[in-house]
Amino acid sequence: MLEHIFKLKEHGTDVRTEVIAGLTTFMTMAYIIFVNPAVLSETGMDRGAVFVATCLAAAIGCFIMGLVANYPVAQAPGMGLNAFFTYTVVFQMGYTWQVALAAVFLSGLCFISLSLFRVRELIINAIPISLRTGISAGIGMFLALIALQNSGIVIAHPATLISMGDISSFGPAMAGLGFFLIIGLVTRGVKGAVMISILIVTALAVICSDVQYTGILSAPPSIGPTFMQLDLSGAMTVGMIAIVFAFLFVDLFDTAGTLVSVAQKADMLDLHGKLPRLRRALLADSTATTIGAILGTSNTTSYVESVAGVVAGGRTGLTAVVVGIMFLLALFFSPLADMVPRYATAGALFYVAILMISGLVNLDWCDLTEAAPVVVVCLLTPLTYSITHGIGLGFISYCAIKVISGRGSDVPVSIWVLAVLFLLKFIV
């Protein structure tokens, strides 16, 4: 049956290899079951319900990706998107988490439409590579700032806006330890380095009585507090258009970049350098996002950590299905997830930030008309505490710099349209 569904022999693999690859991928991305509830619960969402929604959305996304697209690509609620959900849409803009979930749901529907009508390629090709790089790096810097705040390493200051906290206190010290552990373990090639770090810091917090031990295993919490709680009527406003677009925009490029990266590593590209069954893969991603919003979590996306499974030999959707099964088993570890303090996940956030910022190495720094807008996005995304503002100001600066430099013809029409829309949003 497995041979018929996944065509294992055709892809030069077998069940044992695919299972090992799936377990490897899960170990590298399982940190999301601790981090996502910690981030989204700050909005007032029930942490237990978000934990269940995270595991279920990830499992559903993996099953669809594996069974429909037959790709060894795992899915789960995305980092950066959950930060945008919490710190920008809810905290800064003042929307309720129910309205934010509705925005995620609508972005998922838009993503499905783009995938069905093959508009994705037009959108991706219209955005300059430099801006795509800048958006990813800007989100990375945003995550880094959040990690520093959550750990207490960076605090508010009335004169300078921010300042250094008491790094000798328990929380900041444990956050630093967690980050150092991740980097050290990753460098040594240890699978599951991020999750191991989170568990070690949590264990130290329990031993030092900073966190109360509540157990490891239990029946899954109720998903009732977040299930079907999206407020669609509250999302039907002009102001939500930019938010839905930001969710869609980031998810679209994150998914496309991840799929290409994993496919290249797995040698899955065809003779023309294109991905086979790409439409199915995109539908899997967008469908998982839509279902995840109904369950109660931010956008579900493809994880670049899937490369770890590919390196271990994964070549078919069976790898993704194994990851999905592991996420279902993780449902019974909710007490452990509840014990994880914010500073224990700070190291993971900072590590993900480094991965996202590293893309700047490919930027043409000699061309200031390309580099300057990227710096605008990178700095203003965290400093305005908004991914939307960072993207908008990046588009506006890109158009302005190109025109003043006498290279206005380099700007695609779509960027002009987006820049004008963002400019109107800021003015009005």
Secondary structure as UniProt FT lines:
FT   HELIX           2..6
FT   TURN            8..12
FT   HELIX           15..29
FT   TURN            30..31
FT   HELIX           32..40
FT   HELIX           41..43
FT   HELIX           47..64
FT   HELIX           65..69
FT   STRAND          75..77
FT   TURN            79..80
FT   HELIX           81..83
FT   HELIX           84..92
FT   HELIX           97..116
FT   TURN            117..118
FT   HELIX           120..126
FT   HELIX           129..151
FT   STRAND          154..157
FT   TURN            158..160
FT   STRAND          161..164
FT   TURN            167..168
FT   HELIX           170..187
FT   TURN            188..189
FT   TURN            191..192
FT   HELIX           193..207
FT   TURN            208..209
FT   TURN            224..228
FT   HELIX           232..235
FT   TURN            238..239
FT   HELIX           240..265
FT   TURN            266..267
FT   TURN            271..272
FT   TURN            276..277
FT   HELIX           278..295
FT   STRAND          300..302
FT   TURN            304..305
FT   HELIX           306..311
FT   TURN            312..313
FT   HELIX           317..329
FT   HELIX           330..333
FT   HELIX           334..339
FT   HELIX           342..357
FT   HELIX           358..362
FT   TURN            365..366
FT   HELIX           368..383
FT   TURN            384..385
FT   HELIX           387..404
FT   TURN            405..406
FT   HELIX           408..410
FT   HELIX           413..427
//
